[in-house]
Amino acid sequence: MLIGRDADVVGCHTGTLTLDHSEIRAHNGVSVHARPNTSVTLRDSVILHGRALFSGSNGLIERCRFTDATDNAVAVIKGAHVSVQGSWIGGSMIHGVRVSGARAQVTGCELTGTGKAAIMADSQAELTVTGCAINTVHAEGIAFIEQSKGSVDATRVTDAQHGIAVVSGADPVVRGCAFIECRDTGINVHTSGCGRFEDCEVFDTGNIAVFSTKGAAPEVHGCRISRGNVGIAVTDAGRGRFTRVEMEDLTSVALRVYDEARAVFEQVRVERCQSAVETRGNSGTTADITDSVFRDFGMSAVEVLGQSRVTLKGVAAERGMMGFGVGEDAQLFVHDCDVTAVSKCGAFGLGKARLVARNLTVSGSEAIGLYGQDSAYLDVANSEFVDCAAAGVSFNDASGGRLVDCSVNGTQGVAVQDNGRVDLVSLRTSLPIVKQIVKPVERPPTIVNNYDGPVFNAEVHGAQLAWNNNKVIQQQTDEDGSST
């Protein structure tokens, strides 16, 4: 047992040092200090309160226990290279393992109760994490910042503020990991962070399962997201490519793209979420969604607002309230898509929005197949509307557009409710077409007041006034009205 205070308890200044089955207690100091160009091995030992500091040195830590460090439990800095294996780290005031401008491998370790990120890589560090369990931490489970790189494999993070954070140019590869019950986000990439995430799971997240924001650009492949609030959110000029992602049982939206963000979604499956897709922002806000399926959504499958632009290709929406919708000044482009068994509407445009659809099929709507309102413009071609209870197509208010080579089939309702602003070109239907010409709104007459004379700001008595006259005749009257 080695005990010290206010200084290094164990210091290696040169050569190599091995500590086996030791207990080291440091009060207000460093437990083990491996200085530059040395090599220190800790094996089957207990380190209390202090930290193991490797600066420009090599190190190996096996089956050790670090308890209640007042700083970082293990610090690897200034070009050091350390391997930490099969160890337990708990109660550190800052990080469990910090790698700064150095290299480290953390394998088969358990970390808990750290004040900040359990494992931190900064200052262009290289960090490899494999087969670890991280739980009940106050901040991030794992953090890569400041252009750090490395990999995280088969690691489980439970009850952290953020499961993993990738910031300021960092670019790790994360494979086969699970982020469970994270209080805010599971995967958080921001401020120009990157990273590739493969075959990961994110369950029961308090806010957002996968978050890309402020110039971040992650790639996510083969991810499964279940329960929680929001599935994937790309905001504030963030970017991202998301492939083979499965999402289910979210209380809010599965895919959110806001505020100049750009996202690409491929082979996405969404089930039992309130909404599948939601976009909002200026014209720089875009989302491309391909070969995806949205099932059992509470509200809408796709909702496009603001001036954002969304393209759907090969997307199927099944069982919900409304299918594909666009409003305000946004644009929605639909290619080879299907909407089935909705209770309100298959596809719709509101406000001043624009909807362009090619090869769209809407079947089994309990109300309307295609709906236009306000001054939206709907350009639909080679599309089919089948068994829509009320109407295959309905144009209302000042909405307009065209239907080219479309068909409306079924046994009830009408084919088209035409407000006189839609061009019907080669429409195929056996159902009636109802024309409802919308009368222009009558505006009240304009009243113009021309003030061309004196302006009085107080009461005036006994004044005689005349203006803009070539000739003035003045006549006075008595109190009874007779001329004088």
N, C-alpha and C positions, 0 to 999 in steps of 0.2 A: 504494500500500500504506500503510495506516494502522495503527500499532501503539501500544498504550497499556497501562498497568498501574495497577491500584488506582483507576481513575476511568473516566468516560465517554470512550471514544475519539472518538465522534462525538456531538455533542449539538445538537439543534435546539430553540432557546428561543422562536423566533417565526418566522412566515412559513412558507415551504416549502423543502424540500431534496430533491435527487435525487442518488443515488449510482449510477453506471453503471460496470460492469466494474471494480469495486474489490475489494481484499482487505483485510479488517479483522480485526486480531488484538487481542483483549482478554485480558489476564492479570489475573484477580481483579477484573474490572470489567465494564462494559456496553459492548458494541460500538457499538450505535446507540441513542440515547435520544431519542424524540420526545415532547416535553413537551406539556401541555394546549394546545389550540387551534392546533396546528401540523399540517403535513402532510409526510410523508416517503415517498419512493419509493426502493426498492432494486431494482436491475435487473441481472441477469447478474453477480452479485457473490458473493464467498466470505466467510463470517464464521466465524472460528475461535475456539473456546473461549468467547467471551462470548455475550451474547444481544442480541436486538433488542427493546427495551422501548417499547411504545406506551401512553402514559398520557393518557387524555382527548384523544387526537389521532386524525388520519386517517392511513392508511397503505396502500401498495401494495407487495407483494413479488412479483417476477416472476423466474423462472428463477434462483433463488439457491441456494447450497449452505451449509448450516449444519452444522458439524462439531464434535463433542465439547464442547458447551456445558456449563459447570459448573453451570448452573441450568436454566431453561427456554430453549430455543432462541429461541422467539418468545413474548412475553408481551403480551397485549392486555387492558388493565385500565382501570377507572374511566371507563367510558363511551366508550372508544376504538372506532373502527370501522376494521377492517383486512381487506384481501383478500390471501391468499397463494395464488399460482398457479404451477404447474409447477416446484416447488422440491423439493430433497432435504434431509432433516433426519436426521442420524444421530448416535448416541452421546451424546445429552443425558442428564445426570445425573438430571433430574427429568422434565419433559414436553417433547415436541417443540413443541407449540403449546398454550398455556394462554389461555383466554378467561374472564375473571373480571369479572362485572358490566359486560360490554361486548358488542360484536358482531364477528363475524368470518366470513369465507367462506374455506374451504380447498378448493382445486380442483386436481385433477390432480397431487397431490404424492405423494412417497414418503417414508415415515418408518420408521426402523429402529433397533433397539438402545437404546431409551429406558429409563431406570431406572424410571419410573412410567408412567402412561397416555400413550400417544403423543399423543393429542389430548384435552384436558380442557376441559369447560365447567362453571363453578361460579358461585355467587352470582348466580343469575337471568340468566345470560348467554344470548345468542342465537347459535347456532353452526350453520353450514351446511357440510357436508362432501360433496364430489362427486368421484367418479372417482379416489379415492386408493388407494394400496397401502401397507399397514402390515404389517411382518413382524418377527419375532424381538424382541419387546418383553418386558420383565420383568413387567409388570402388564397393565393393560387396553389393548386397541387404541384404543378410544374410550370416554370416560366422560362422562356427563351427570349432574350432581349439583346439589343445592340449588336446586330449582325452575327449572333451566335448560331451555330449549326449543330447537327447531331441527329439522334434518333431516339424514339421511345417505343418500346415493344412490350406487348402483353402486360401492361401495367393498369392497375385499377385505382381510381381516385374516387373517394366517397366523402361527402359532406365538406366540400371546399367552397369558397366564394366563387372561384372560377376553376374548372377542372384543369385546363391548360391554357396559358396565355402566350401568344407569339407577337412580339412588338418590335418596332424600329429596325426593320430589315432582317430580322432573324428568319431562318428557313430550315426548320427541322422536318424529318419524316416520322410520322406517328402511325403505327400499325397495330391492329388488334387490341386496342385499349378500350377500357370502359370508364365512363364518367357518370357517376351515380349520385343523385340527390345533391347536385351542386346548387348552391343557394341563388346564384345569379345566372352564370352561363356555364355551359359545359366546355365548349371550344370557343375561345375568344381571340380573334386575330384583328389587330388594329395598328394604326400609325405605321403604314407601309410594311407590316409584317406579311410573311408568306407562309409556306408550309404545305406539306402534302399529308393528308389524313386518309388512311386506308382501313376499311373493315373495322371501324370503331363503333361503339355503342354509347348513346347518350340517353339516360333515363331519368325521369322525375326532376327535370330542371326547373328552378324557381322562376326564371324569366325567359331566357333564350337558349336553346340547345346549342346552336352554331351561329356565331356572330362575326360578321366581317364589316369593318367600318374604318373610316378615315384613311383611305388609300390602301387598305389591306387587299391581298390577292391570294387567298388560299385555294387549294384544290382538294375536294372531298370526294372520295370514291368508296362505294360499298358501305355507307354508314346507315345505322339503324337508330331512329329516334322514336321514343315512346313516352307517353304521358308528359306532363309539364304544360307550359303555356304556349310559347312560340317555337316553331321548329327551326327554320333557317331565316335569319334576318341579314340583309345586305343594305347598309345605309351610308349616308354621308360620303359619297364618292368611293365607297368600297367596291370591290369586284369579287368575282368568285366563279368557279366552275364546279358543278355538283352533279355527280353521275351515280346511278344505281343507289339512290337514297330511298329508304322506306320510313314513312312517318305514320304514326297512329295515335289516336286518343289524346289529342292536344285540345286544350280549352280555348285556344285562340286560333290564329292563322298558321298554316304550315309553312308557306313561303312568303316572305315579305321583302319587297325591294322599294327603298325610299331614297329621295334626295340625291340625284345625280349618281346613284349606284348603277352598276351594270352586272347582270348575273346571267349565267347559262345553266339551265337545268336539263339533264338528259336521263331518261329511264327512271323517273321519279314515281313512286307509288304513295298516295296519301289516302288514309282511311279514317273515318270517324273523327274528323276535325271540324271545327266551326266553319272555317273557310280554308280553301286550298291555296289560293294565290291572291295577294293584295299588293298593288303598286300605287305609288303616289310620288309626285315630284315634277320637276321641269322636264323639258324635252330631252335632257341628257339622261333621264332615268329609263333604263331599258331592261327587259327580261325576255330571253328566248327559251321556250319550253318545248321539248321534243320527246316523242315516244313515252308519254306519261299517262297515268291513270289516277283519277280522283274519284273516290267512292264515299257515299254516306256522309256528305258534308251538311252541316246544319243550316248555313246561309247560302253562300254562292261558291261556285267552283273557282271562278276567276273574276276579280274586281279591279278594274283599271281606272285610275282617277288622276286628277291634276292635268299635266301635259305629258305624262309618261307614255311609253310605247311598249307594247307587248306583242310577241309573235308566238302563236301556237301551231305546232305541226305534229299531227298524229296523236292528239290528246283526246282522251275519253273521259267524260264526266257522267257518273252514274249515281242516281238516287240522292236527291237533295232538293232545296227550294228553287234556286236559280242557277243556270249554267254559266255561260260566258257573258260578262257585262262590262260596258265601258261608259264612262260619264265625264262630265265637265269638259275639258278640252283635250282629252286623251285620245289615243289611237290603239285599236286592237285589230290584229291581222290573224285570221284563222284559216288554216289549210288542212284538209283531210282530217277533220275532227268529228266526234260524235258526242251527242248529249242524250241521255236516256233517263226516263222516269223522274222528271222534275215536277214539283207541285205548282210552280208559278210560270216560269219562262225558260226556254232553252238558250236563247241569245238575245241580248238587248243593248240598245244605245240610248243614252240620256244626255241632257244638256246640249253642248255643241260638239259632242264626241263624234268620232268616225269609226265605223266598223266595216271591215273588208273581209268577206268570207268566200272561200272557194272549197267546194266539196264538203260542205257542212251537212250533217244529218242530225235532225232532232226528232226523237220518237217517244211517244208515250207521255207527253206533257199533259198535266191535268188542267192546264189553262191555255197558254199561248206558246207557239214555237219560236217565232221571231217577233220582237217588239221594238218599236221606235217611238220616242217621246221627245217633247221640247223641240229643239231644232237639230237633233242628231241626224247624221247621214249614214245610211246603211247601203252598202254596195255588195250584193250577194249574187253569186253565180254558181251554176252546176250543183245546186243544193237540194235537199229533200226534207220535207216536214211531214211526219206520219203520225196519225192518231193523236192529234192535239185537240183536246176537248172543246175549247172555246173557238180558237182561230189558229190557222197555220201561221199566218203573218198578220200583224196589225201595226198600222202607221197612225199615229195620233199627233195632235197639236200641229206644229210646223215642221215635224220631222219629214224626211224625204229620202229618196234613194232610187235604187233599181233592183229588180229581180230578173235575172237573165238565165234562161234554160233551167228553171227550177220546177219542182213538182210538189203539190200538196195533196196528200191522200189520207183517207179515213172515212168514217161513217157518221161523224157528227161535227157540229161547228161549221164555220165558214172557212173558205180558202184564204181570202185576203180581206181585211178591212182597210179600204183604200181612202185616204184623205185627199186624194187628188194631187199628191206631190210625189208619187212613186211611178216609175216606168215599169210596166209589166211586159217583158219580152220573152215570148215562147214559154209562157207559163202552162204547165200541164196539171189539170185538176178536174175532178167531177163535182166538187163542192162549190157553193155559190160565192160570188165576189160581191161584197157590200161596199158601195161608194158613199162616203160621208164627206162632202165638201165642207171644209172648215172656212167659215166666214171670217174675213179680216176684222180685227178689233176696231170698233168705231172710236175714234179719238175725239175728245171735246174740242170745240173751236178755240183757236188761239186768240187771246185778247191782248192787244198791244196798246199800252198807254203812252201817248206822246205828251211830254210836259214841255211846253214852249211858252213860258211866261214867268211872272215873278213867283218866288217861293217865299211864303210867310212862315216864320218860326214862332210867331206869337199872335194874339188876337189883334185884328185891325178894324177900326171903326171909322165911318165917314169917308172912305177912300173911293175915288173915281178912277177906274183903270180902263185902258184900251191899248191893244197891241196888234201888230200885223194888219193895220187898216190904213187905206189911203185917205179915207174921209171919216170923221167922227162927228156925230150929232149928239149934243148933250141936252138932256131934258130933266128937269127937277120936278118933284111932286110934293104936295103937302102931305100931312099925316093921314088925311082921308083918302089919298090916292089921286086927287085932282091935280091937273097940270098948273104950273105957275108961270 
